Amino acid sequence: MGKVKKRGKPQVKALSLTTGVSPSGEGIGNLQLKLTKQEKRNLKKKERLLADPGRYSNHTRLIEEVVNPVTTSVYKRIPTYPKSFSMAASSVAQQGFIEAHNKYFKRILENCYQGFAIEQSDKFSREFHEKFQRALKGLESMGLYQFDLTQPAGLGTKVARTFVTRCIVGEPGITYKYLGLRMFAFPWTPGTTGSNEFTIAIGELNKQLIIRSNKLNEQSGKSQYGSSNFNLTLINRCFPENEEVALKNEPMFEKDKLTVSWHADSCLDHFSSIAVYHFNEPNGLHKITKPWRIALRVQVNAEGPQQGKVVPDLELDCPPIALSLPEECCYYLLDDFNHHHQHAGTFTCFKCFGAVSIQFSVTVLAGGSHRFASTHRVSRREGHTYHYLHQKIQNVLQEVSFNRQYYELPLTCTLETYCR
């Protein structure tokens, strides 16, 4: 009998994501290699782009991600948390929000709220402000701002109407989902069904906010930060105190009226920044007597890769603060700030010990005038576009053996119907 050869471990050759063959050029048959979640996302993006390049010709962000794919998963990034502040300010904060006149304000802002930035109106040209305000008012003249009906306590619970009117403007087919409601964007790409001069103008102005956000991230000193390639903006039109909308009290101190409750921005790319353009519209001939303010508080893992996870043995003392918004300003929530900020919920204490789940919390305190706020974001695309939803419906119709001649949903027809 001949010698029996020992079987060694099979040699697994690396698979090139761009060619589908091993580095030596040899094919590897039906060998299935385990890919990371990020590598799977990169492959899906490439497949979508190659299958129908014409459909995505205006989606510069998708093309950029295919050409220069992300190779490091955001789930492997080491998280950073807010810094704690001294006990001295906590006793003061029990009486209300820490504001600019307080001696602790600047130190608390720098320690506990890193990633928040605000820019005065002179950072942008007069033409930028005039064009932005004309576009926001133009959308109002077209009746595009509407109250939303949401389910803050979850699906199947009581429906509540928002205190603001709003609409979405963004890349063709992009959607945004929050509190059980999915909103479809009016497109800002010229020549697209449903676009108009005002949405197109906002798309052009969005490019300047991308540049400003990237610059602020570069100046932050971080070696790693997320995307600022905003693909939509959620525009809020807020009502002042003593108007037709009955505003409720801010729940922590019950001293101010609020129009946007404490809540966390969902459905966004992890570590992505948010930019907000804000301006007040005086009521008739009356001057603006009371400025609008935003309030911030801390609570980690509201969003992001570690959403909902507690952080053992983390002690934080981060008093809540409130800032007055200068007229025609822009403010930014950079990189992982949105992971640790919340726009909703009753949060009765601001000092926690032991295992805690912390977030940065942001709410808007009502002023004495109408307010427009255009909040530019990097919304998730996978599973959140009209094209995805359209295909999903088509698949369902095929599975139940309906006659496609009568039940197929033409893309152009449906978009035109929605955007009329």
Secondary structure as a PSIPRED ss2 file (coil, helix, strand):
# PSIPRED VFORMAT (PSIPRED V4.0)

   1 M C   1.000  0.000  0.000
   2 G C   1.000  0.000  0.000
   3 K C   1.000  0.000  0.000
   4 V C   1.000  0.000  0.000
   5 K C   1.000  0.000  0.000
   6 K C   1.000  0.000  0.000
   7 R C   1.000  0.000  0.000
   8 G C   1.000  0.000  0.000
   9 K C   1.000  0.000  0.000
  10 P C   1.000  0.000  0.000
  11 Q C   1.000  0.000  0.000
  12 V C   1.000  0.000  0.000
  13 K C   1.000  0.000  0.000
  14 A C   1.000  0.000  0.000
  15 L C   1.000  0.000  0.000
  16 S C   1.000  0.000  0.000
  17 L C   1.000  0.000  0.000
  18 T C   1.000  0.000  0.000
  19 T C   1.000  0.000  0.000
  20 G C   1.000  0.000  0.000
  21 V C   1.000  0.000  0.000
  22 S C   1.000  0.000  0.000
  23 P C   1.000  0.000  0.000
  24 S C   1.000  0.000  0.000
  25 G C   1.000  0.000  0.000
  26 E C   1.000  0.000  0.000
  27 G C   1.000  0.000  0.000
  28 I C   1.000  0.000  0.000
  29 G C   1.000  0.000  0.000
  30 N C   1.000  0.000  0.000
  31 L C   1.000  0.000  0.000
  32 Q C   1.000  0.000  0.000
  33 L C   1.000  0.000  0.000
  34 K C   1.000  0.000  0.000
  35 L C   1.000  0.000  0.000
  36 T C   1.000  0.000  0.000
  37 K H   0.000  1.000  0.000
  38 Q H   0.000  1.000  0.000
  39 E H   0.000  1.000  0.000
  40 K H   0.000  1.000  0.000
  41 R H   0.000  1.000  0.000
  42 N H   0.000  1.000  0.000
  43 L H   0.000  1.000  0.000
  44 K H   0.000  1.000  0.000
  45 K H   0.000  1.000  0.000
  46 K H   0.000  1.000  0.000
  47 E H   0.000  1.000  0.000
  48 R H   0.000  1.000  0.000
  49 L H   0.000  1.000  0.000
  50 L H   0.000  1.000  0.000
  51 A H   0.000  1.000  0.000
  52 D C   1.000  0.000  0.000
  53 P C   1.000  0.000  0.000
  54 G C   1.000  0.000  0.000
  55 R C   1.000  0.000  0.000
  56 Y C   1.000  0.000  0.000
  57 S C   1.000  0.000  0.000
  58 N C   1.000  0.000  0.000
  59 H C   1.000  0.000  0.000
  60 T H   0.000  1.000  0.000
  61 R H   0.000  1.000  0.000
  62 L H   0.000  1.000  0.000
  63 I H   0.000  1.000  0.000
  64 E H   0.000  1.000  0.000
  65 E H   0.000  1.000  0.000
  66 V H   0.000  1.000  0.000
  67 V H   0.000  1.000  0.000
  68 N C   1.000  0.000  0.000
  69 P C   1.000  0.000  0.000
  70 V C   1.000  0.000  0.000
  71 T C   1.000  0.000  0.000
  72 T C   1.000  0.000  0.000
  73 S C   1.000  0.000  0.000
  74 V H   0.000  1.000  0.000
  75 Y H   0.000  1.000  0.000
  76 K H   0.000  1.000  0.000
  77 R C   1.000  0.000  0.000
  78 I C   1.000  0.000  0.000
  79 P C   1.000  0.000  0.000
  80 T C   1.000  0.000  0.000
  81 Y C   1.000  0.000  0.000
  82 P C   1.000  0.000  0.000
  83 K C   1.000  0.000  0.000
  84 S C   1.000  0.000  0.000
  85 F C   1.000  0.000  0.000
  86 S C   1.000  0.000  0.000
  87 M C   1.000  0.000  0.000
  88 A H   0.000  1.000  0.000
  89 A H   0.000  1.000  0.000
  90 S H   0.000  1.000  0.000
  91 S H   0.000  1.000  0.000
  92 V H   0.000  1.000  0.000
  93 A H   0.000  1.000  0.000
  94 Q C   1.000  0.000  0.000
  95 Q C   1.000  0.000  0.000
  96 G C   1.000  0.000  0.000
  97 F C   1.000  0.000  0.000
  98 I E   0.000  0.000  1.000
  99 E C   1.000  0.000  0.000
 100 A C   1.000  0.000  0.000
 101 H C   1.000  0.000  0.000
 102 N C   1.000  0.000  0.000
 103 K C   1.000  0.000  0.000
 104 Y C   1.000  0.000  0.000
 105 F H   0.000  1.000  0.000
 106 K H   0.000  1.000  0.000
 107 R H   0.000  1.000  0.000
 108 I H   0.000  1.000  0.000
 109 L H   0.000  1.000  0.000
 110 E H   0.000  1.000  0.000
 111 N H   0.000  1.000  0.000
 112 C H   0.000  1.000  0.000
 113 Y C   1.000  0.000  0.000
 114 Q C   1.000  0.000  0.000
 115 G C   1.000  0.000  0.000
 116 F E   0.000  0.000  1.000
 117 A E   0.000  0.000  1.000
 118 I E   0.000  0.000  1.000
 119 E E   0.000  0.000  1.000
 120 Q C   1.000  0.000  0.000
 121 S H   0.000  1.000  0.000
 122 D H   0.000  1.000  0.000
 123 K H   0.000  1.000  0.000
 124 F C   1.000  0.000  0.000
 125 S C   1.000  0.000  0.000
 126 R H   0.000  1.000  0.000
 127 E H   0.000  1.000  0.000
 128 F H   0.000  1.000  0.000
 129 H H   0.000  1.000  0.000
 130 E H   0.000  1.000  0.000
 131 K H   0.000  1.000  0.000
 132 F H   0.000  1.000  0.000
 133 Q H   0.000  1.000  0.000
 134 R H   0.000  1.000  0.000
 135 A H   0.000  1.000  0.000
 136 L H   0.000  1.000  0.000
 137 K H   0.000  1.000  0.000
 138 G H   0.000  1.000  0.000
 139 L H   0.000  1.000  0.000
 140 E H   0.000  1.000  0.000
 141 S H   0.000  1.000  0.000
 142 M C   1.000  0.000  0.000
 143 G C   1.000  0.000  0.000
 144 L C   1.000  0.000  0.000
 145 Y C   1.000  0.000  0.000
 146 Q E   0.000  0.000  1.000
 147 F E   0.000  0.000  1.000
 148 D E   0.000  0.000  1.000
 149 L E   0.000  0.000  1.000
 150 T E   0.000  0.000  1.000
 151 Q C   1.000  0.000  0.000
 152 P C   1.000  0.000  0.000
 153 A C   1.000  0.000  0.000
 154 G C   1.000  0.000  0.000
 155 L C   1.000  0.000  0.000
 156 G C   1.000  0.000  0.000
 157 T C   1.000  0.000  0.000
 158 K C   1.000  0.000  0.000
 159 V C   1.000  0.000  0.000
 160 A E   0.000  0.000  1.000
 161 R E   0.000  0.000  1.000
 162 T E   0.000  0.000  1.000
 163 F E   0.000  0.000  1.000
 164 V E   0.000  0.000  1.000
 165 T E   0.000  0.000  1.000
 166 R E   0.000  0.000  1.000
 167 C E   0.000  0.000  1.000
 168 I E   0.000  0.000  1.000
 169 V E   0.000  0.000  1.000
 170 G E   0.000  0.000  1.000
 171 E C   1.000  0.000  0.000
 172 P C   1.000  0.000  0.000
 173 G C   1.000  0.000  0.000
 174 I E   0.000  0.000  1.000
 175 T E   0.000  0.000  1.000
 176 Y E   0.000  0.000  1.000
 177 K E   0.000  0.000  1.000
 178 Y E   0.000  0.000  1.000
 179 L C   1.000  0.000  0.000
 180 G C   1.000  0.000  0.000
 181 L E   0.000  0.000  1.000
 182 R E   0.000  0.000  1.000
 183 M E   0.000  0.000  1.000
 184 F E   0.000  0.000  1.000
 185 A C   1.000  0.000  0.000
 186 F E   0.000  0.000  1.000
 187 P E   0.000  0.000  1.000
 188 W C   1.000  0.000  0.000
 189 T C   1.000  0.000  0.000
 190 P C   1.000  0.000  0.000
 191 G C   1.000  0.000  0.000
 192 T C   1.000  0.000  0.000
 193 T C   1.000  0.000  0.000
 194 G C   1.000  0.000  0.000
 195 S C   1.000  0.000  0.000
 196 N C   1.000  0.000  0.000
 197 E H   0.000  1.000  0.000
 198 F H   0.000  1.000  0.000
 199 T H   0.000  1.000  0.000
 200 I H   0.000  1.000  0.000
 201 A H   0.000  1.000  0.000
 202 I H   0.000  1.000  0.000
 203 G H   0.000  1.000  0.000
 204 E H   0.000  1.000  0.000
 205 L H   0.000  1.000  0.000
 206 N H   0.000  1.000  0.000
 207 K H   0.000  1.000  0.000
 208 Q H   0.000  1.000  0.000
 209 L H   0.000  1.000  0.000
 210 I H   0.000  1.000  0.000
 211 I H   0.000  1.000  0.000
 212 R H   0.000  1.000  0.000
 213 S H   0.000  1.000  0.000
 214 N H   0.000  1.000  0.000
 215 K H   0.000  1.000  0.000
 216 L H   0.000  1.000  0.000
 217 N H   0.000  1.000  0.000
 218 E H   0.000  1.000  0.000
 219 Q H   0.000  1.000  0.000
 220 S C   1.000  0.000  0.000
 221 G C   1.000  0.000  0.000
 222 K C   1.000  0.000  0.000
 223 S C   1.000  0.000  0.000
 224 Q C   1.000  0.000  0.000
 225 Y C   1.000  0.000  0.000
 226 G C   1.000  0.000  0.000
 227 S C   1.000  0.000  0.000
 228 S C   1.000  0.000  0.000
 229 N C   1.000  0.000  0.000
 230 F C   1.000  0.000  0.000
 231 N C   1.000  0.000  0.000
 232 L E   0.000  0.000  1.000
 233 T E   0.000  0.000  1.000
 234 L E   0.000  0.000  1.000
 235 I E   0.000  0.000  1.000
 236 N E   0.000  0.000  1.000
 237 R E   0.000  0.000  1.000
 238 C E   0.000  0.000  1.000
 239 F C   1.000  0.000  0.000
 240 P C   1.000  0.000  0.000
 241 E C   1.000  0.000  0.000
 242 N C   1.000  0.000  0.000
 243 E C   1.000  0.000  0.000
 244 E C   1.000  0.000  0.000
 245 V C   1.000  0.000  0.000
 246 A C   1.000  0.000  0.000
 247 L C   1.000  0.000  0.000
 248 K E   0.000  0.000  1.000
 249 N E   0.000  0.000  1.000
 250 E C   1.000  0.000  0.000
 251 P C   1.000  0.000  0.000
 252 M C   1.000  0.000  0.000
 253 F C   1.000  0.000  0.000
 254 E C   1.000  0.000  0.000
 255 K C   1.000  0.000  0.000
 256 D C   1.000  0.000  0.000
 257 K E   0.000  0.000  1.000
 258 L E   0.000  0.000  1.000
 259 T E   0.000  0.000  1.000
 260 V E   0.000  0.000  1.000
 261 S C   1.000  0.000  0.000
 262 W C   1.000  0.000  0.000
 263 H C   1.000  0.000  0.000
 264 A C   1.000  0.000  0.000
 265 D C   1.000  0.000  0.000
 266 S C   1.000  0.000  0.000
 267 C C   1.000  0.000  0.000
 268 L E   0.000  0.000  1.000
 269 D C   1.000  0.000  0.000
 270 H C   1.000  0.000  0.000
 271 F C   1.000  0.000  0.000
 272 S C   1.000  0.000  0.000
 273 S C   1.000  0.000  0.000
 274 I E   0.000  0.000  1.000
 275 A E   0.000  0.000  1.000
 276 V E   0.000  0.000  1.000
 277 Y E   0.000  0.000  1.000
 278 H E   0.000  0.000  1.000
 279 F E   0.000  0.000  1.000
 280 N E   0.000  0.000  1.000
 281 E E   0.000  0.000  1.000
 282 P C   1.000  0.000  0.000
 283 N C   1.000  0.000  0.000
 284 G C   1.000  0.000  0.000
 285 L C   1.000  0.000  0.000
 286 H C   1.000  0.000  0.000
 287 K C   1.000  0.000  0.000
 288 I C   1.000  0.000  0.000
 289 T C   1.000  0.000  0.000
 290 K C   1.000  0.000  0.000
 291 P C   1.000  0.000  0.000
 292 W C   1.000  0.000  0.000
 293 R E   0.000  0.000  1.000
 294 I E   0.000  0.000  1.000
 295 A E   0.000  0.000  1.000
 296 L E   0.000  0.000  1.000
 297 R E   0.000  0.000  1.000
 298 V C   1.000  0.000  0.000
 299 Q C   1.000  0.000  0.000
 300 V C   1.000  0.000  0.000
 301 N C   1.000  0.000  0.000
 302 A C   1.000  0.000  0.000
 303 E C   1.000  0.000  0.000
 304 G C   1.000  0.000  0.000
 305 P C   1.000  0.000  0.000
 306 Q C   1.000  0.000  0.000
 307 Q C   1.000  0.000  0.000
 308 G C   1.000  0.000  0.000
 309 K C   1.000  0.000  0.000
 310 V C   1.000  0.000  0.000
 311 V E   0.000  0.000  1.000
 312 P C   1.000  0.000  0.000
 313 D C   1.000  0.000  0.000
 314 L C   1.000  0.000  0.000
 315 E C   1.000  0.000  0.000
 316 L E   0.000  0.000  1.000
 317 D E   0.000  0.000  1.000
 318 C C   1.000  0.000  0.000
 319 P C   1.000  0.000  0.000
 320 P C   1.000  0.000  0.000
 321 I E   0.000  0.000  1.000
 322 A E   0.000  0.000  1.000
 323 L E   0.000  0.000  1.000
 324 S E   0.000  0.000  1.000
 325 L C   1.000  0.000  0.000
 326 P C   1.000  0.000  0.000
 327 E C   1.000  0.000  0.000
 328 E C   1.000  0.000  0.000
 329 C E   0.000  0.000  1.000
 330 C E   0.000  0.000  1.000
 331 Y E   0.000  0.000  1.000
 332 Y E   0.000  0.000  1.000
 333 L E   0.000  0.000  1.000
 334 L C   1.000  0.000  0.000
 335 D H   0.000  1.000  0.000
 336 D H   0.000  1.000  0.000
 337 F H   0.000  1.000  0.000
 338 N H   0.000  1.000  0.000
 339 H H   0.000  1.000  0.000
 340 H H   0.000  1.000  0.000
 341 H C   1.000  0.000  0.000
 342 Q C   1.000  0.000  0.000
 343 H C   1.000  0.000  0.000
 344 A C   1.000  0.000  0.000
 345 G C   1.000  0.000  0.000
 346 T C   1.000  0.000  0.000
 347 F C   1.000  0.000  0.000
 348 T C   1.000  0.000  0.000
 349 C C   1.000  0.000  0.000
 350 F C   1.000  0.000  0.000
 351 K E   0.000  0.000  1.000
 352 C E   0.000  0.000  1.000
 353 F C   1.000  0.000  0.000
 354 G C   1.000  0.000  0.000
 355 A C   1.000  0.000  0.000
 356 V E   0.000  0.000  1.000
 357 S C   1.000  0.000  0.000
 358 I C   1.000  0.000  0.000
 359 Q C   1.000  0.000  0.000
 360 F C   1.000  0.000  0.000
 361 S E   0.000  0.000  1.000
 362 V E   0.000  0.000  1.000
 363 T E   0.000  0.000  1.000
 364 V E   0.000  0.000  1.000
 365 L E   0.000  0.000  1.000
 366 A C   1.000  0.000  0.000
 367 G C   1.000  0.000  0.000
 368 G C   1.000  0.000  0.000
 369 S C   1.000  0.000  0.000
 370 H E   0.000  0.000  1.000
 371 R E   0.000  0.000  1.000
 372 F E   0.000  0.000  1.000
 373 A E   0.000  0.000  1.000
 374 S E   0.000  0.000  1.000
 375 T E   0.000  0.000  1.000
 376 H E   0.000  0.000  1.000
 377 R E   0.000  0.000  1.000
 378 V C   1.000  0.000  0.000
 379 S E   0.000  0.000  1.000
 380 R C   1.000  0.000  0.000
 381 R C   1.000  0.000  0.000
 382 E C   1.000  0.000  0.000
 383 G C   1.000  0.000  0.000
 384 H C   1.000  0.000  0.000
 385 T E   0.000  0.000  1.000
 386 Y H   0.000  1.000  0.000
 387 H H   0.000  1.000  0.000
 388 Y H   0.000  1.000  0.000
 389 L H   0.000  1.000  0.000
 390 H H   0.000  1.000  0.000
 391 Q H   0.000  1.000  0.000
 392 K H   0.000  1.000  0.000
 393 I H   0.000  1.000  0.000
 394 Q H   0.000  1.000  0.000
 395 N H   0.000  1.000  0.000
 396 V H   0.000  1.000  0.000
 397 L H   0.000  1.000  0.000
 398 Q H   0.000  1.000  0.000
 399 E H   0.000  1.000  0.000
 400 V C   1.000  0.000  0.000
 401 S C   1.000  0.000  0.000
 402 F C   1.000  0.000  0.000
 403 N C   1.000  0.000  0.000
 404 R H   0.000  1.000  0.000
 405 Q H   0.000  1.000  0.000
 406 Y H   0.000  1.000  0.000
 407 Y H   0.000  1.000  0.000
 408 E C   1.000  0.000  0.000
 409 L C   1.000  0.000  0.000
 410 P C   1.000  0.000  0.000
 411 L H   0.000  1.000  0.000
 412 T H   0.000  1.000  0.000
 413 C H   0.000  1.000  0.000
 414 T H   0.000  1.000  0.000
 415 L H   0.000  1.000  0.000
 416 E H   0.000  1.000  0.000
 417 T H   0.000  1.000  0.000
 418 Y H   0.000  1.000  0.000
 419 C H   0.000  1.000  0.000
 420 R C   1.000  0.000  0.000
